[in-house]
Amino acid sequence: MTGEILLDERTEKMVPEDERGLLRDLEEKIGHLLVKYQELKNERDELAIALDVENEEMIRLEKKLELLSQDREKVKTRIDHLLHRLKGVGI
């Protein structure tokens, strides 16, 4: 495992076998946690990018909706004007 701290032989012999096993287990668990942390960090970054893309799309669609609403109002005004003209003619 990268980043593993090795004890010299003398110190290794002084540590009981069951404690060495516990240390090995702890190192493995920490290693797994660090890998999972990096995976979650990468996933978070990917989700942040996807969120930015979706926000840009939402802004684009809101602008399009605003333009369509303005066009609708223009058409409504023209129709009202034409109906008013028709009433003036007496039809």
MIKOL-694388 format. One record per atom (N, C-alpha, C, O, CB): residue number from 1; residue in one letter; atom name; y, x, z. Coordinates in nm, 3 decimals. Each point is the difference from the previous one (the first is absolute). Glycine has a CB too. Layout:
% MIKOL-694388
NUM,A,CA,Y,X,Z
...
This chain:
% MIKOL-694388
1,M,N,-0.118,0.086,0.000
1,M,CA,0.118,-0.086,0.000
1,M,C,0.122,0.089,0.000
1,M,O,0.006,0.097,0.076
1,M,CB,-0.127,-0.283,0.047
2,T,N,0.220,0.156,-0.207
2,T,CA,0.121,0.080,-0.003
2,T,C,0.081,-0.023,0.126
2,T,O,0.003,-0.111,0.053
2,T,CB,-0.001,0.101,-0.303
3,G,N,0.062,0.115,0.297
3,G,CA,0.080,-0.012,0.120
3,G,C,-0.084,0.006,0.127
3,G,O,0.050,-0.026,0.109
3,G,CB,0.113,-0.107,-0.239
4,E,N,-0.289,0.168,0.116
4,E,CA,-0.089,0.006,0.115
4,E,C,0.033,0.124,0.081
4,E,O,0.022,0.108,-0.055
4,E,CB,-0.203,-0.232,-0.070
5,I,N,0.183,0.108,0.255
5,I,CA,0.027,0.112,0.089
5,I,C,-0.134,0.050,0.052
5,I,O,-0.074,-0.075,0.065
5,I,CB,0.304,-0.016,0.001
6,L,N,-0.260,0.216,-0.094
6,L,CA,-0.127,0.057,0.044
6,L,C,0.022,0.084,0.124
6,L,O,0.098,0.075,0.010
6,L,CB,-0.184,-0.074,-0.247
7,L,N,-0.003,-0.014,0.332
7,L,CA,0.005,0.081,0.121
7,L,C,-0.076,0.129,-0.025
7,L,O,-0.096,0.003,-0.077
7,L,CB,0.114,-0.210,0.224
8,D,N,0.025,0.314,-0.080
8,D,CA,-0.079,0.123,-0.017
8,D,C,-0.134,-0.018,0.070
8,D,O,-0.016,-0.093,0.079
8,D,CB,0.226,0.234,-0.092
9,E,N,-0.305,-0.055,-0.015
9,E,CA,-0.136,-0.015,0.050
9,E,C,-0.007,-0.007,0.151
9,E,O,-0.075,-0.080,0.055
9,E,CB,-0.004,0.202,-0.254
10,R,N,0.157,-0.040,0.266
10,R,CA,-0.002,0.004,0.146
10,R,C,0.046,-0.134,0.058
10,R,O,-0.062,-0.055,0.091
10,R,CB,0.106,0.303,-0.096
11,T,N,0.066,-0.300,-0.049
11,T,CA,0.052,-0.128,0.048
11,T,C,-0.097,-0.112,-0.036
11,T,O,-0.021,-0.092,0.079
11,T,CB,0.257,0.175,-0.102
12,E,N,-0.295,-0.075,-0.094
12,E,CA,-0.095,-0.101,-0.047
12,E,C,-0.117,-0.011,0.097
12,E,O,-0.047,-0.110,0.031
12,E,CB,0.113,0.155,-0.271
13,K,N,-0.115,0.070,0.290
13,K,CA,-0.113,0.000,0.092
13,K,C,0.038,-0.056,0.135
13,K,O,-0.085,-0.052,0.072
13,K,CB,-0.009,0.249,-0.191
14,M,N,0.221,-0.189,0.155
14,M,CA,0.046,-0.048,0.131
14,M,C,0.010,-0.152,0.003
14,M,O,-0.011,-0.061,0.107
14,M,CB,0.136,0.275,-0.075
15,V,N,-0.105,-0.276,-0.148
15,V,CA,0.013,-0.146,-0.008
15,V,C,-0.140,-0.059,-0.009
15,V,O,-0.077,0.038,-0.088
15,V,CB,0.305,-0.022,-0.026
16,P,N,-0.262,-0.107,0.204
16,P,CA,-0.133,-0.062,-0.005
16,P,C,-0.021,-0.074,-0.133
16,P,O,0.095,-0.047,-0.063
16,P,CB,-0.091,0.023,0.314
17,E,N,-0.130,0.016,-0.291
17,E,CA,-0.036,-0.060,-0.130
17,E,C,0.049,-0.144,-0.013
17,E,O,0.049,-0.039,-0.106
17,E,CB,-0.249,0.186,0.100
18,D,N,0.189,-0.226,0.112
18,D,CA,0.043,-0.139,-0.009
18,D,C,0.151,-0.010,-0.021
18,D,O,0.048,-0.092,-0.067
18,D,CB,-0.241,0.025,0.214
19,E,N,0.269,0.159,-0.089
19,E,CA,0.145,0.000,-0.023
19,E,C,0.034,0.044,-0.142
19,E,O,0.094,-0.050,-0.061
19,E,CB,-0.057,0.098,0.305
20,R,N,-0.117,0.047,-0.297
20,R,CA,0.023,0.043,-0.139
20,R,C,-0.024,-0.117,-0.094
20,R,O,0.071,-0.018,-0.099
20,R,CB,-0.138,0.254,0.156
21,G,N,-0.037,-0.315,-0.025
21,G,CA,-0.028,-0.119,-0.081
21,G,C,0.114,-0.100,0.008
21,G,O,0.036,-0.062,-0.100
21,G,CB,-0.280,0.097,0.137
22,L,N,0.300,-0.051,0.081
22,L,CA,0.113,-0.092,0.016
22,L,C,0.121,0.049,-0.078
22,L,O,0.070,-0.078,-0.065
22,L,CB,-0.155,0.014,0.292
23,L,N,0.109,0.194,-0.221
23,L,CA,0.113,0.055,-0.076
23,L,C,-0.020,-0.018,-0.150
23,L,O,0.093,-0.032,-0.073
23,L,CB,-0.054,0.200,0.256
24,R,N,-0.164,-0.146,-0.227
24,R,CA,-0.031,-0.018,-0.142
24,R,C,0.022,-0.146,-0.040
24,R,O,0.057,-0.029,-0.106
24,R,CB,-0.225,0.217,0.115
25,D,N,0.122,-0.280,0.077
25,D,CA,0.020,-0.143,-0.028
25,D,C,0.149,-0.033,-0.006
25,D,O,0.044,-0.074,-0.088
25,D,CB,-0.262,0.020,0.202
26,L,N,0.293,0.109,-0.020
26,L,CA,0.144,-0.025,0.003
26,L,C,0.067,0.054,-0.126
26,L,O,0.086,-0.066,-0.058
26,L,CB,-0.089,0.076,0.309
27,E,N,-0.037,0.110,-0.293
27,E,CA,0.055,0.057,-0.123
27,E,C,-0.031,-0.088,-0.121
27,E,O,0.085,-0.021,-0.086
27,E,CB,-0.109,0.251,0.184
28,E,N,-0.098,-0.282,-0.104
28,E,CA,-0.039,-0.088,-0.111
28,E,C,0.083,-0.127,0.000
28,E,O,0.050,-0.044,-0.104
28,E,CB,-0.282,0.138,0.111
29,K,N,0.245,-0.154,0.111
29,K,CA,0.077,-0.124,0.009
29,K,C,0.145,0.023,-0.038
29,K,O,0.060,-0.082,-0.070
29,K,CB,-0.213,0.001,0.249
30,I,N,0.210,0.190,-0.134
30,I,CA,0.139,0.032,-0.036
30,I,C,0.011,0.023,-0.150
30,I,O,0.096,-0.043,-0.064
30,I,CB,-0.056,0.144,0.291
31,G,N,-0.140,-0.033,-0.283
31,G,CA,-0.002,0.022,-0.145
31,G,C,-0.004,-0.131,-0.077
31,G,O,0.073,-0.017,-0.097
31,G,CB,-0.188,0.234,0.135
32,H,N,0.030,-0.309,0.007
32,H,CA,-0.009,-0.132,-0.065
32,H,C,0.131,-0.077,0.015
32,H,O,0.046,-0.065,-0.094
32,H,CB,-0.294,0.060,0.138
33,L,N,0.308,0.014,0.074
33,L,CA,0.128,-0.069,0.023
33,L,C,0.109,0.054,-0.092
33,L,O,0.080,-0.076,-0.054
33,L,CB,-0.146,0.037,0.292
34,L,N,0.069,0.171,-0.255
34,L,CA,0.101,0.059,-0.088
34,L,C,-0.020,-0.041,-0.145
34,L,O,0.097,-0.024,-0.073
34,L,CB,-0.080,0.218,0.230
35,V,N,-0.143,-0.201,-0.200
35,V,CA,-0.029,-0.045,-0.136
35,V,C,0.044,-0.145,-0.017
35,V,O,0.065,-0.035,-0.099
35,V,CB,-0.260,0.196,0.083
36,K,N,0.161,-0.246,0.112
36,K,CA,0.038,-0.142,-0.007
36,K,C,0.151,-0.015,0.003
36,K,O,0.055,-0.083,-0.072
36,K,CB,-0.269,0.019,0.184
37,Y,N,0.281,0.145,-0.028
37,Y,CA,0.146,-0.003,0.007
37,Y,C,0.060,0.031,-0.137
37,Y,O,0.092,-0.069,-0.044
37,Y,CB,-0.100,0.138,0.287
38,Q,N,-0.043,0.033,-0.308
38,Q,CA,0.053,0.038,-0.132
38,Q,C,-0.026,-0.110,-0.102
38,Q,O,0.086,-0.028,-0.083
38,Q,CB,-0.124,0.270,0.137
39,E,N,-0.081,-0.305,-0.048
39,E,CA,-0.031,-0.110,-0.092
39,E,C,0.097,-0.116,0.022
39,E,O,0.052,-0.058,-0.096
39,E,CB,-0.295,0.126,0.094
40,L,N,0.267,-0.102,0.128
40,L,CA,0.093,-0.110,0.030
40,L,C,0.142,0.034,-0.042
40,L,O,0.073,-0.087,-0.048
40,L,CB,-0.219,0.019,0.239
41,K,N,0.185,0.192,-0.173
41,K,CA,0.133,0.044,-0.041
41,K,C,0.015,-0.012,-0.152
41,K,O,0.103,-0.047,-0.049
41,K,CB,-0.092,0.205,0.246
42,N,N,-0.113,-0.117,-0.270
42,N,CA,0.003,-0.012,-0.146
42,N,C,0.005,-0.146,-0.043
42,N,O,0.073,-0.037,-0.092
42,N,CB,-0.200,0.252,0.072
43,E,N,0.048,-0.299,0.087
43,E,CA,0.000,-0.143,-0.032
43,E,C,0.137,-0.061,0.027
43,E,O,0.049,-0.081,-0.078
43,E,CB,-0.294,0.069,0.133
44,R,N,0.307,0.052,0.057
44,R,CA,0.134,-0.051,0.033
44,R,C,0.100,0.040,-0.109
44,R,O,0.082,-0.082,-0.042
44,R,CB,-0.136,0.097,0.288
45,D,N,0.045,0.109,-0.291
45,D,CA,0.091,0.046,-0.105
45,D,C,-0.021,-0.078,-0.130
45,D,O,0.097,-0.036,-0.067
45,D,CB,-0.096,0.263,0.172
46,E,N,-0.126,-0.252,-0.139
46,E,CA,-0.030,-0.078,-0.121
46,E,C,0.053,-0.143,0.013
46,E,O,0.055,-0.055,-0.096
46,E,CB,-0.261,0.196,0.056
47,L,N,0.190,-0.200,0.157
47,L,CA,0.049,-0.136,0.023
47,L,C,0.152,-0.005,-0.004
47,L,O,0.058,-0.098,-0.048
47,L,CB,-0.261,0.049,0.188
48,A,N,0.268,0.154,-0.091
48,A,CA,0.147,0.005,-0.005
48,A,C,0.048,0.005,-0.145
48,A,O,0.098,-0.065,-0.035
48,A,CB,-0.093,0.183,0.258
49,I,N,-0.074,-0.043,-0.306
49,I,CA,0.035,0.007,-0.142
49,I,C,-0.022,-0.136,-0.066
49,I,O,0.085,-0.046,-0.076
49,I,CB,-0.147,0.291,0.070
50,A,N,-0.051,-0.309,0.037
50,A,CA,-0.029,-0.133,-0.058
50,A,C,0.105,-0.101,0.046
50,A,O,0.040,-0.087,-0.078
50,A,CB,-0.287,0.140,0.072
51,L,N,0.290,-0.044,0.131
51,L,CA,0.102,-0.090,0.051
51,L,C,0.133,0.020,-0.073
51,L,O,0.069,-0.097,-0.033
51,L,CB,-0.182,0.098,0.257
52,D,N,0.148,0.124,-0.250
52,D,CA,0.123,0.028,-0.075
52,D,C,-0.006,-0.062,-0.140
52,D,O,0.097,-0.057,-0.048
52,D,CB,-0.068,0.270,0.177
53,V,N,-0.145,-0.200,-0.194
53,V,CA,-0.018,-0.056,-0.134
53,V,C,0.016,-0.153,0.006
53,V,O,0.067,-0.059,-0.085
53,V,CB,-0.222,0.250,0.021
54,E,N,0.093,-0.253,0.163
54,E,CA,0.008,-0.145,0.014
54,E,C,0.144,-0.044,0.031
54,E,O,0.045,-0.103,-0.051
54,E,CB,-0.284,0.098,0.130
55,N,N,0.309,0.081,0.003
55,N,CA,0.139,-0.034,0.031
55,N,C,0.088,0.008,-0.125
55,N,O,0.087,-0.085,-0.021
55,N,CB,-0.119,0.171,0.255
56,E,N,0.010,0.016,-0.317
56,E,CA,0.074,0.012,-0.125
56,E,C,-0.029,-0.119,-0.091
56,E,O,0.090,-0.054,-0.064
56,E,CB,-0.096,0.305,0.084
57,E,N,-0.120,-0.292,-0.027
57,E,CA,-0.038,-0.116,-0.082
57,E,C,0.066,-0.126,0.054
57,E,O,0.046,-0.084,-0.078
57,E,CB,-0.267,0.194,0.021
58,M,N,0.225,-0.126,0.188
58,M,CA,0.062,-0.116,0.060
58,M,C,0.149,-0.005,-0.033
58,M,O,0.054,-0.106,-0.032
58,M,CB,-0.224,0.112,0.218
59,I,N,0.237,0.108,-0.178
59,I,CA,0.143,0.006,-0.033
59,I,C,0.022,-0.038,-0.146
59,I,O,0.092,-0.074,-0.033
59,I,CB,-0.058,0.254,0.208
60,R,N,-0.121,-0.127,-0.263
60,R,CA,0.010,-0.033,-0.143
60,R,C,-0.018,-0.149,-0.024
60,R,O,0.075,-0.061,-0.076
60,R,CB,-0.162,0.289,0.019
61,L,N,-0.012,-0.287,0.124
61,L,CA,-0.026,-0.143,-0.018
61,L,C,0.112,-0.086,0.059
61,L,O,0.032,-0.106,-0.054
61,L,CB,-0.278,0.154,0.058
62,E,N,0.305,-0.004,0.107
62,E,CA,0.112,-0.074,0.058
62,E,C,0.121,0.001,-0.095
62,E,O,0.068,-0.101,-0.015
62,E,CB,-0.149,0.161,0.247
63,K,N,0.105,0.054,-0.297
63,K,CA,0.110,0.008,-0.097
63,K,C,-0.029,-0.093,-0.119
63,K,O,0.090,-0.068,-0.050
63,K,CB,-0.042,0.307,0.120
64,K,N,-0.174,-0.240,-0.115
64,K,CA,-0.038,-0.086,-0.112
64,K,C,0.018,-0.146,0.038
64,K,O,0.050,-0.080,-0.079
64,K,CB,-0.213,0.254,-0.002
65,L,N,0.123,-0.210,0.202
65,L,CA,0.017,-0.136,0.048
65,L,C,0.147,-0.039,0.005
65,L,O,0.037,-0.112,-0.036
65,L,CB,-0.248,0.134,0.169
66,E,N,0.295,0.069,-0.087
66,E,CA,0.144,-0.026,0.006
66,E,C,0.056,-0.025,-0.141
66,E,O,0.080,-0.092,-0.019
66,E,CB,-0.062,0.235,0.227
67,L,N,-0.059,-0.061,-0.305
67,L,CA,0.046,-0.019,-0.138
67,L,C,-0.047,-0.134,-0.056
67,L,O,0.075,-0.070,-0.069
67,L,CB,-0.077,0.319,0.036
68,L,N,-0.124,-0.284,0.062
68,L,CA,-0.052,-0.129,-0.048
68,L,C,0.075,-0.116,0.065
68,L,O,0.026,-0.102,-0.066
68,L,CB,-0.251,0.207,0.029
69,S,N,0.258,-0.091,0.163
69,S,CA,0.077,-0.106,0.068
69,S,C,0.138,-0.015,-0.061
69,S,O,0.050,-0.112,-0.018
69,S,CB,-0.176,0.157,0.229
70,Q,N,0.188,0.068,-0.244
70,Q,CA,0.133,-0.005,-0.063
70,Q,C,-0.010,-0.066,-0.137
70,Q,O,0.084,-0.083,-0.036
70,Q,CB,-0.015,0.292,0.159
71,D,N,-0.172,-0.174,-0.201
71,D,CA,-0.020,-0.062,-0.131
71,D,C,-0.023,-0.151,0.014
71,D,O,0.052,-0.078,-0.079
71,D,CB,-0.148,0.294,-0.008
72,R,N,0.020,-0.255,0.186
72,R,CA,-0.026,-0.142,0.025
72,R,C,0.130,-0.074,0.030
72,R,O,0.022,-0.109,-0.052
72,R,CB,-0.252,0.166,0.138
73,E,N,0.314,0.001,-0.005
73,E,CA,0.128,-0.063,0.033
73,E,C,0.088,-0.014,-0.124
73,E,O,0.067,-0.101,-0.018
73,E,CB,-0.082,0.197,0.250
74,K,N,0.013,0.007,-0.319
74,K,CA,0.079,-0.006,-0.123
74,K,C,-0.049,-0.115,-0.089
74,K,O,0.080,-0.075,-0.055
74,K,CB,-0.038,0.323,0.067
75,V,N,-0.176,-0.260,-0.025
75,V,CA,-0.058,-0.106,-0.082
75,V,C,0.035,-0.136,0.060
75,V,O,0.035,-0.093,-0.073
75,V,CB,-0.224,0.246,0.001
76,K,N,0.178,-0.166,0.202
76,K,CA,0.032,-0.126,0.067
76,K,C,0.147,-0.037,-0.023
76,K,O,0.031,-0.116,-0.026
76,K,CB,-0.207,0.164,0.200
77,T,N,0.264,0.050,-0.165
77,T,CA,0.143,-0.026,-0.022
77,T,C,0.024,-0.045,-0.144
77,T,O,0.078,-0.093,-0.023
77,T,CB,-0.019,0.264,0.197
78,R,N,-0.124,-0.107,-0.270
78,R,CA,0.016,-0.040,-0.140
78,R,C,-0.051,-0.142,-0.025
78,R,O,0.063,-0.078,-0.071
78,R,CB,-0.085,0.318,0.004
79,I,N,-0.093,-0.272,0.126
79,I,CA,-0.055,-0.136,-0.017
79,I,C,0.094,-0.103,0.062
79,I,O,0.027,-0.104,-0.060
79,I,CB,-0.262,0.196,0.063
80,D,N,0.285,-0.062,0.118
80,D,CA,0.096,-0.092,0.063
80,D,C,0.123,-0.019,-0.087
80,D,O,0.052,-0.111,-0.013
80,D,CB,-0.134,0.182,0.239
81,H,N,0.129,0.037,-0.286
81,H,CA,0.117,-0.008,-0.087
81,H,C,-0.030,-0.086,-0.123
81,H,O,0.082,-0.083,-0.039
81,H,CB,-0.008,0.310,0.118
82,L,N,-0.191,-0.207,-0.140
82,L,CA,-0.038,-0.080,-0.117
82,L,C,-0.014,-0.148,0.036
82,L,O,0.043,-0.087,-0.076
82,L,CB,-0.162,0.288,-0.020
83,L,N,0.059,-0.230,0.211
83,L,CA,-0.014,-0.140,0.044
83,L,C,0.138,-0.063,0.024
83,L,O,0.022,-0.116,-0.033
83,L,CB,-0.245,0.170,0.138
84,H,N,0.312,0.023,-0.049
84,H,CA,0.136,-0.050,0.023
84,H,C,0.069,-0.031,-0.133
84,H,O,0.070,-0.100,-0.013
84,H,CB,-0.056,0.234,0.228
85,R,N,-0.035,-0.047,-0.314
85,R,CA,0.059,-0.023,-0.133
85,R,C,-0.058,-0.126,-0.064
85,R,O,0.072,-0.078,-0.063
85,R,CB,-0.038,0.326,0.035
86,L,N,-0.168,-0.267,0.045
86,L,CA,-0.064,-0.118,-0.057
86,L,C,0.054,-0.129,0.066
86,L,O,0.019,-0.100,-0.069
86,L,CB,-0.227,0.238,0.021
87,K,N,0.233,-0.134,0.176
87,K,CA,0.056,-0.116,0.069
87,K,C,0.141,-0.031,-0.052
87,K,O,0.042,-0.115,-0.008
87,K,CB,-0.180,0.171,0.213
88,G,N,0.208,0.049,-0.240
88,G,CA,0.136,-0.018,-0.053
88,G,C,-0.001,-0.066,-0.137
88,G,O,0.095,-0.070,-0.036
88,G,CB,-0.023,0.270,0.166
89,V,N,-0.178,-0.177,-0.206
89,V,CA,-0.010,-0.058,-0.133
89,V,C,-0.039,-0.146,0.010
89,V,O,0.030,-0.079,-0.090
89,V,CB,-0.093,0.303,-0.006
90,G,N,-0.004,-0.262,0.205
90,G,CA,-0.038,-0.139,0.019
90,G,C,-0.142,-0.029,-0.037
90,G,O,-0.035,-0.116,-0.022
90,G,CB,0.265,0.058,-0.019
91,I,N,-0.315,0.158,0.033
91,I,CA,-0.140,-0.024,-0.036
91,I,C,-0.082,-0.032,0.122
91,I,O,-0.120,-0.023,-0.010
91,I,CB,0.142,0.176,-0.185
